[in-house]
Amino acid sequence: MSNTSSPTEILTLLKDIQLRSQQSASKLSQDDLHGSWTAIGFRIAQHHLLIPLDETSEIFTVPSQITHVPKSKPWVFGIANVRGELLPLFDLKYFLYGQTTQINKRSRIVVNNQPDLYSGLLLDEVFGLKHFQHEPEAINNSSDDDALSNYLVGRINQLEKQWDVFSFNKLAADQRFLDAAA
């Protein structure tokens, strides 16, 4: 058998490999995702939290140009122009704990998926997607942290670490959060 193949044979072989890979991947993703749960992991102060994927639309680094909003609460971080749209930004740590987030290379903005409240939250650190074998257990305001408890909807453990599920929807429904004017 010859080691050299014609370009046509190579293309046919590559197309066959691609087709088999796509078929294997579709079977794998259907089997593996059944019963699993994925969220975005982040940190505020010492708390490790998760935001459900369906409550977020994007994550990006802190913009270099942010405009201060006069006569607003101190936790209103400002407004940024993101791809031609003005995005209100809020410092979640300041809102919850009265402590300004120290921006560093790990700080991120997470944009909510609320059409009525297009906004972004400044977070200390985002860990990216976190995958779990099952959905979180529901909780009802049972947290050691009173500042967070109203916004938590679940809890899940992974590798001896407890993750609380933070709800952007609950935050967006809080009148105290919505009243951003000073």
C-alpha positions in Angstrom: 0.0 0.0 0.0 1.3 3.4 -0.9 1.8 6.2 1.7 1.0 8.9 -0.8 -2.7 9.6 -1.5 -4.3 11.8 -4.0 -5.9 15.1 -2.9 -9.3 13.6 -3.6 -8.6 10.6 -1.4 -7.4 12.9 1.4 -10.5 15.1 1.2 -12.8 12.1 1.2 -11.0 10.7 4.3 -11.2 14.1 6.1 -14.9 14.4 5.3 -15.5 10.9 6.6 -13.6 11.7 9.8 -15.6 14.9 10.3 -19.0 13.1 9.8 -18.1 10.4 12.3 -16.9 13.0 14.8 -20.1 15.0 14.5 -22.2 11.9 14.9 -20.2 10.8 18.0 -20.4 14.3 19.5 -24.1 14.6 19.1 -24.6 11.2 20.9 -22.2 12.2 23.6 -23.7 15.6 24.3 -27.3 14.1 24.5 -26.2 11.4 26.9 -23.9 13.5 29.0 -26.2 16.6 29.4 -29.2 14.6 30.5 -29.7 15.6 34.2 -26.7 17.9 34.3 -26.7 21.6 35.1 -24.4 24.5 33.9 -24.0 28.0 35.4 -21.5 30.8 35.5 -19.3 30.7 38.6 -18.1 33.9 40.2 -16.9 35.4 43.4 -18.0 38.4 45.5 -15.9 39.0 48.5 -15.3 35.5 49.9 -18.5 34.0 48.5 -18.5 31.6 45.6 -21.7 31.9 43.7 -23.4 30.7 40.5 -25.6 32.6 38.0 -27.9 30.3 35.9 -27.1 30.6 32.2 -30.6 31.6 31.3 -30.3 34.7 33.5 -27.2 36.1 31.7 -26.5 37.2 28.2 -22.7 37.9 28.2 -19.5 38.4 30.2 -16.7 40.9 29.4 -13.8 42.6 31.0 -14.4 45.9 32.7 -14.5 48.7 30.0 -11.7 51.3 30.1 -14.2 54.1 29.7 -17.0 54.3 32.2 -19.1 57.4 32.7 -20.1 58.3 36.2 -23.8 58.8 36.8 -24.5 62.0 38.8 -27.0 61.9 41.7 -27.0 58.1 41.8 -26.4 55.7 44.7 -22.7 54.8 45.3 -23.2 51.3 44.1 -24.1 52.6 40.6 -20.7 52.0 38.9 -21.5 54.0 35.8 -22.6 53.7 32.2 -20.5 52.2 29.4 -20.9 52.2 25.7 -21.0 48.5 24.7 -21.2 48.0 20.9 -23.1 51.2 20.5 -25.6 50.6 23.4 -25.4 52.3 26.8 -25.1 49.7 29.5 -25.8 50.7 33.2 -23.2 49.1 35.4 -23.7 48.2 39.1 -21.1 47.2 41.7 -22.7 44.1 43.3 -20.2 44.0 46.2 -21.0 47.6 47.0 -24.7 47.0 46.8 -24.6 44.0 49.1 -21.8 44.9 51.5 -21.0 48.6 51.1 -17.4 47.7 49.9 -16.1 49.0 46.6 -14.9 46.3 44.2 -11.2 46.6 43.6 -10.9 46.2 39.8 -8.1 43.9 38.7 -7.4 41.6 35.8 -10.0 39.0 37.1 -12.8 41.5 37.5 -15.7 41.1 35.0 -19.0 42.5 34.0 -21.9 40.0 33.7 -24.9 41.3 31.7 -28.3 40.1 32.7 -30.8 38.6 30.4 -33.7 40.8 31.5 -35.2 42.7 28.6 -36.8 45.2 31.1 -33.6 45.9 32.9 -30.6 45.8 30.6 -27.7 46.2 32.9 -24.4 44.7 34.0 -23.0 43.7 37.4 -19.4 44.3 38.3 -18.0 41.1 39.9 -14.7 40.5 41.8 -13.9 37.4 39.7 -15.6 35.1 37.2 -14.6 31.5 37.0 -16.4 30.7 33.8 -18.8 27.9 33.1 -19.2 25.4 35.9 -20.7 22.0 35.1 -22.6 19.9 37.7 -24.0 16.4 37.5 -27.4 17.5 38.9 -29.4 20.6 39.4 -29.0 22.6 42.7 -31.2 22.0 45.7 -33.7 24.8 46.2 -33.3 27.0 49.3 -35.5 29.6 50.8 -33.4 32.5 52.1 -31.3 30.3 54.3 -27.8 31.7 54.1 -25.2 32.6 56.7 -25.0 36.0 54.9 -28.1 38.2 55.3 -27.0 40.5 52.5 -27.1 37.6 50.0 -30.0 35.6 51.4 -32.7 37.4 49.5 -31.1 36.7 46.2 -30.2 33.0 46.6 -32.4 30.3 45.0 -30.3 27.2 45.4 -27.2 25.4 46.6 -25.0 22.8 45.1 -21.7 21.1 46.2 -18.8 20.2 44.0 -15.5 18.8 45.2 -16.1 19.8 48.8 -17.0 23.4 47.8 -20.4 24.8 48.4 -21.8 27.0 45.6 -24.9 29.2 46.2 -27.1 30.0 43.2 -27.6 33.8 42.9 -30.7 35.0 41.0 -30.3 38.0 38.7 -34.1 37.9 38.5 -34.6 38.3 42.2 -32.1 41.2 42.2 -33.9 42.9 39.3 -37.2 42.6 41.3 -35.8 44.2 44.4 -37.1 47.8 44.7 -34.0 48.8 46.7 -31.8 47.8 43.7 -34.1 49.5 41.2 -34.0 52.8 43.2 -30.6 53.8 42.0 -31.2 57.6 42.4 -29.5 59.2 45.3 
